[in-house]
Amino acid sequence: MSAPHLQWGAEALWLELRELLPGLSVEVVERCASTNTALLERARVEVRPEPDNADVLVQRSVESAAFGRRAADVQPCLLVAEHQTGGRGRMGRGWSSAPGASLTFSLSLPIAREDWSGLSLAVGVALADALDPQTAAGAAPRLGLKWPNDLWLMDAPARGRKLGGVLIETVSAARVRLAVIGIGLNLQPIGEVDAGSGFACLQEIDAQPDAPAVLHRAALPLARALRRFEAEGFAAFVADYARRDLLAGHTVRTTQQGVSEGIARGVDASGALQLQTDAGLVAIHSGEVSVRLDVQA
């Protein structure tokens, strides 16, 4: 394997995150079909019990072997792919990326909470706040959140282009429920892409986005948000989500049977989209429901 052309600072990430994520390992691979799939498959492998936090290394890490991943277990892992060749989005959609121009990574960890409703929204809040901090009082956010799992670069109220996405998948292994949180961010233009919601990249608000630097900027806020979600649920994020809610107050169309369209009225404490329809207020839950802005509204 050739040496990596990016310096990811795996040790620095590990040192920064290990208190929030005990047992964490950090792995960077040069090429991977899907970081989510890799971690899901790894969690399903049955292995001999090992002492907690034991360092059992694998061979694919392109950086310091001291921070390589165990062959299989359910302790936290941050897996980064310099080039993800088969990235997946919600509802089986593909996710295009390019080495150096995209940041693709997954974080797996057990979450000791029975109700995970709103987890993708909480992750979106953490990412948007990390990448687009609002330092000026009253400034309109440049990054908006499109329910339930997309980050958009805002061109105007309720108008923008997709900059990134979140894919949450779960697996039960070793008597725990593991969350695998996949994140894909566009950093620079990557040529022609099939993006029905338009294409945006972080370069439009950050002149020189560097994948390792963006990862370091986002990793700690993400870990903190996950621990807060574990303790308090999505209710702790409702107000912050509302500040970046792309849909609120606008007509949207849905694929939910019997609810073709309505006016978005924010999200509730469980992360369900509140839709004002002719029949009254309806809660739309994620899953197999797709929601799009009505561009004619």
matplotlib code that plots the C-alpha trace (Angstrom):
import matplotlib.pyplot as plt

x = [0.0, 1.3, 1.9, -1.0, -0.8, -2.8, -1.6, -4.6, -3.2, -4.7, -2.9, -4.1, -7.7, -7.4, -6.0, -8.7, -11.6, -10.6, -12.1, -15.5, -15.2, -13.4, -11.8, -11.7, -9.5, -8.9, -8.2, -7.5, -7.7, -6.6, -9.6, -12.9, -16.2, -18.2, -17.0, -20.4, -20.5, -17.0, -17.9, -21.3, -19.6, -16.8, -19.3, -21.0, -17.8, -17.8, -14.4, -12.8, -13.4, -10.5, -9.6, -11.3, -9.3, -6.9, -4.9, -5.3, -4.2, -5.1, -3.0, -4.9, -4.1, -2.1, -0.9, 0.6, -0.2, -0.6, -4.1, -5.1, -8.5, -9.2, -10.2, -13.7, -15.5, -18.1, -15.9, -15.9, -14.1, -13.5, -12.9, -11.9, -11.6, -9.4, -11.4, -14.8, -15.8, -19.3, -20.7, -24.4, -27.0, -30.4, -32.9, -30.1, -29.0, -25.4, -23.0, -20.4, -16.9, -13.4, -10.0, -9.1, -12.3, -14.5, -14.5, -16.0, -15.9, -18.0, -18.1, -19.4, -20.2, -22.7, -25.4, -27.0, -30.4, -33.6, -35.1, -32.8, -35.4, -33.8, -30.2, -29.5, -30.8, -28.6, -25.6, -26.5, -26.7, -23.2, -21.7, -23.4, -22.3, -18.7, -18.4, -20.4, -20.0, -22.3, -20.0, -22.0, -25.1, -28.2, -26.2, -28.2, -26.6, -24.9, -25.5, -29.0, -30.4, -32.9, -34.9, -34.0, -30.3, -28.9, -26.7, -27.4, -25.5, -28.1, -28.5, -31.7, -34.4, -35.6, -33.2, -29.9, -27.8, -26.7, -23.3, -23.3, -25.3, -25.6, -26.5, -27.3, -27.3, -27.5, -26.5, -26.9, -23.7, -22.2, -25.4, -25.2, -26.8, -24.2, -24.8, -22.8, -22.9, -21.7, -20.9, -20.1, -19.1, -18.3, -15.2, -14.3, -15.9, -15.7, -16.9, -20.2, -22.4, -26.0, -27.4, -31.1, -30.8, -27.9, -24.2, -22.5, -19.0, -17.4, -14.9, -17.7, -17.5, -14.0, -11.4, -9.1, -10.9, -8.5, -10.1, -8.0, -8.5, -12.3, -12.3, -10.4, -12.8, -15.9, -14.8, -14.9, -18.2, -19.7, -18.5, -19.8, -23.2, -23.5, -22.8, -25.4, -27.9, -27.3, -28.0, -30.9, -32.2, -33.1, -35.0, -31.7, -31.1, -34.6, -33.8, -30.4, -32.0, -34.8, -32.1, -31.0, -34.2, -34.4, -38.0, -39.7, -42.6, -42.4, -44.5, -43.1, -44.1, -43.8, -44.0, -46.0, -49.3, -52.2, -49.9, -48.9, -48.0, -48.2, -46.4, -43.4, -43.8, -40.5, -39.7, -40.9, -38.8, -38.5, -37.3, -40.5, -41.3, -44.5, -46.5, -49.6, -52.1, -55.8, -56.5, -54.5, -51.0, -49.4, -46.1, -43.9, -41.3, -38.2, -37.7, -39.0, -40.6, -39.0, -39.6, -38.9, -39.4, -42.1, -40.1, -43.3, -44.3]
y = [0.0, 3.4, 6.0, 8.4, 11.8, 13.4, 13.7, 12.7, 13.0, 9.8, 9.9, 13.5, 12.5, 9.5, 11.6, 14.2, 11.7, 8.9, 10.3, 10.7, 7.5, 4.9, 2.1, 4.2, 3.2, 5.4, 3.9, 5.6, 3.5, 4.6, 3.0, 1.5, 0.7, 2.0, 2.9, 2.1, -1.3, -2.1, -1.3, -3.1, -6.3, -6.0, -5.8, -9.0, -11.0, -13.3, -13.2, -14.5, -12.2, -9.8, -7.5, -4.1, -1.7, -4.3, -3.1, -5.8, -4.4, -5.0, -4.5, -1.9, 1.2, 3.7, 5.6, 4.7, 1.1, 2.1, 3.4, 0.6, -1.1, -4.4, -7.2, -7.2, -5.9, -3.3, -0.7, 2.8, 3.2, 6.2, 4.8, 7.3, 6.4, 8.6, 7.3, 5.7, 3.9, 2.7, 5.3, 4.9, 7.4, 7.1, 4.7, 3.0, 6.1, 6.4, 9.0, 10.4, 11.3, 11.9, 11.7, 15.0, 16.7, 14.8, 13.7, 10.3, 8.6, 6.6, 6.5, 3.4, 3.2, 1.7, 4.1, 3.3, 4.8, 2.9, 5.6, 6.7, 9.0, 12.1, 10.8, 11.8, 15.3, 15.7, 14.6, 17.2, 19.9, 19.0, 19.0, 22.3, 24.1, 22.9, 23.8, 27.0, 28.6, 31.6, 34.1, 37.2, 37.7, 37.3, 36.2, 33.9, 30.4, 29.5, 25.8, 24.6, 21.2, 19.4, 16.8, 14.1, 13.8, 16.4, 19.5, 22.2, 25.3, 28.1, 30.4, 32.0, 31.1, 27.5, 27.5, 25.8, 22.9, 19.7, 19.8, 16.6, 13.8, 11.5, 7.8, 6.1, 2.3, -0.1, -3.6, -5.7, -7.5, -8.9, -8.0, -4.3, -2.1, -0.4, 2.8, 3.3, 6.9, 7.6, 11.1, 12.4, 16.0, 17.7, 19.8, 20.9, 20.5, 16.9, 17.3, 16.0, 14.5, 13.3, 15.5, 16.2, 18.7, 20.5, 20.3, 22.5, 22.2, 23.6, 25.5, 28.0, 29.2, 28.1, 29.0, 26.0, 23.1, 20.3, 16.9, 16.1, 19.6, 19.4, 16.0, 17.4, 20.4, 18.1, 15.1, 16.5, 18.3, 15.2, 13.0, 15.5, 15.6, 11.8, 11.7, 14.5, 12.6, 9.4, 11.3, 13.6, 12.4, 14.7, 17.1, 18.7, 19.6, 20.9, 24.6, 24.4, 22.4, 25.0, 27.7, 25.8, 24.2, 24.5, 23.4, 25.3, 27.5, 26.2, 23.9, 20.4, 17.2, 13.8, 10.2, 9.2, 7.6, 10.0, 13.0, 14.3, 17.9, 20.4, 23.2, 22.2, 23.4, 22.3, 19.1, 17.8, 16.4, 13.0, 14.5, 13.9, 16.5, 18.4, 19.0, 21.3, 19.7, 20.3, 17.5, 19.1, 18.7, 15.4, 14.0, 12.5, 10.0, 9.1, 5.7, 5.2, 8.7, 11.2, 14.9, 17.6, 21.3, 22.4, 24.7, 26.3, 27.5]
z = [0.0, -0.9, 1.8, 2.5, 1.0, 3.8, 7.4, 9.6, 13.1, 14.3, 17.6, 18.3, 17.5, 19.8, 22.7, 22.2, 22.2, 24.4, 27.6, 26.0, 24.2, 26.4, 24.4, 21.3, 18.3, 15.3, 11.9, 8.5, 5.4, 1.9, 0.2, 1.3, -0.3, 2.7, 6.2, 7.6, 6.0, 7.2, 10.9, 10.7, 9.4, 12.0, 14.8, 13.6, 13.8, 16.9, 18.6, 21.8, 24.8, 25.4, 28.3, 28.1, 25.9, 24.7, 21.7, 19.0, 15.7, 12.1, 9.0, 6.9, 8.9, 6.8, 9.8, 13.2, 14.0, 17.6, 16.7, 14.4, 14.8, 16.5, 14.2, 15.7, 18.7, 19.8, 21.4, 19.8, 16.5, 14.2, 10.7, 8.0, 4.3, 2.1, -0.9, -0.4, -3.5, -2.6, -0.3, 0.7, 1.7, 3.1, 1.4, -0.5, -2.5, -3.6, -2.2, -4.6, -3.2, -4.4, -2.6, -1.1, -2.2, 0.3, 3.9, 4.5, 7.9, 10.3, 14.1, 15.8, 19.5, 21.9, 23.0, 26.4, 25.6, 24.8, 22.5, 19.7, 18.0, 16.6, 16.6, 13.0, 13.8, 16.8, 14.7, 12.1, 14.7, 16.0, 12.6, 11.4, 14.6, 14.3, 10.6, 10.7, 14.1, 14.6, 16.2, 15.2, 17.3, 15.1, 12.0, 9.7, 9.5, 6.3, 7.0, 7.3, 8.2, 6.0, 8.0, 8.7, 7.8, 5.3, 5.7, 3.1, 2.2, 2.3, -0.7, 0.6, 3.0, 2.2, -0.8, -0.9, -2.0, -0.3, 1.3, 3.3, 4.8, 7.8, 7.7, 11.0, 11.0, 14.0, 14.8, 17.9, 18.9, 22.1, 24.0, 23.1, 20.5, 18.4, 16.4, 13.3, 12.3, 8.7, 7.6, 4.1, 3.5, 0.2, 0.7, -2.8, -6.3, -7.6, -11.1, -12.4, -9.8, -9.9, -7.1, -7.4, -4.6, -6.1, -5.1, -2.5, -0.9, 2.2, 0.0, -0.6, 3.0, 3.9, 1.2, 1.9, 3.5, 4.3, 5.1, 8.2, 9.5, 9.0, 10.7, 13.7, 13.8, 13.9, 15.9, 19.4, 19.0, 17.5, 20.5, 23.0, 21.2, 21.2, 25.0, 25.5, 23.4, 25.4, 28.6, 27.5, 24.1, 21.2, 23.5, 24.4, 20.7, 19.7, 20.1, 18.3, 15.5, 15.1, 14.4, 11.3, 10.3, 6.5, 6.2, 9.0, 7.7, 4.2, 2.1, 1.7, -0.1, 1.4, 0.3, 3.3, 2.3, 3.0, 3.7, 0.3, 1.4, 4.2, 5.9, 8.1, 11.7, 13.1, 15.0, 18.3, 21.2, 19.5, 16.2, 14.3, 11.7, 12.5, 9.3, 9.2, 6.8, 6.0, 8.5, 11.3, 12.6, 11.6, 13.0, 10.2, 11.4, 9.5, 8.0, 4.5, 4.2, 1.9, 2.3, -0.3, -0.4, -2.8, -5.1, -6.4, -3.0]

ax = plt.figure().add_subplot(projection="3d")
ax.plot(x, y, z, "-o")
ax.set_aspect("equal")
plt.show()
